[in-house]
Amino acid sequence: MKAVGNYLLIKKTEEGTKKTQGGLLLSEKDRSDIRYIKAEVVSVGDQVTAIKENDFVFYDKHNAHKVEYKNKTYQVIKLQDIVVVL
């Protein structure tokens, strides 16, 4: 599977649960205060030059679309939705 154009195929990294100062355990889905999510780049489109496969990025979680392939879930995003490259 290969991304095309200015799209990237990414795999979201799982962060697990976080403990608040008050002692509550929050899952990733409950953390509405976090807008950007870390992911590993699986494939880049032919118009993407600054990012390569296996890079880690932070992207806007509101602009990603899920894709399932061979029982694995990936995200498809546009290059403009990336805010940080690690």
N, C-alpha and C positions, 0 to 999 in steps of 0.2 A: 504494500500500500504506500503510495507516494502523494504528497501534497503538491498542488499546482498553483501557479500564479503567485499572489502575495499571501498565500495561506500557509499555516504551519500545523502540523499534526503533533500533538503533545500528549504526554502521559502525566496526569496529576500525581504529585507525591502525597502520600498519606501522612498526616501529622498526628492522628490519634486524638485523644482527649486532652484537654487543658484544665488545670485547676485554678479557680479564681482565688482572689485574696480572701474571700469569705468561706472558701472550702468547697464550693460547688464544682462538680465535674461537668464540663461542657464538651460535647462532640463538635466536630468541624461544622456540621450543619447548624448547630445552635449559635455559632459565633458570627452573628450578623455584623459585628464591628469590623471584621476583616474583609476588605474588598478585593485585595490582590492575593493570588494563590501561586505557590511555587509549583513548577512542573519541569519535566525533562523533555527536550525537543526530540521527537522521533524522526520527523521528516520535514524538510523545508521546500517550499515551492521554488520554481525557477527564477522568480523575480526577487527573491530574498537573498541579500548579499551579506548583511552584517551578522547574521546568526547562522550557526551550523548545527548539524545533528549532534546529540549528546550534550549540548549546552543546557544549563539550567536557567530558567526565566521566571519572572513574576508577571502574571497577566490579570486583566480585569475579568473576574469570574462571571460578570453579568453578560459578557459578550461571547462566551464559549458555547459550542454546540457538541453534544455527545455523539460519538460514532462507535458502534460495536462491531468488532471484526475478530473472528475466531475466538469467541467467548472472552475477549478483552475489551475494556472500555477505554476509548481515547477521547480527546477533545480536539476540535478544529477551531482555530482562531485566525484572525487577520493579523498581519504584522503590526498594524497600528495599535492593537490591543496589548502589546507588550510594553511594560513600563521599566523593567530592569533585566539586564542580562548578567548572570554571575560568572 
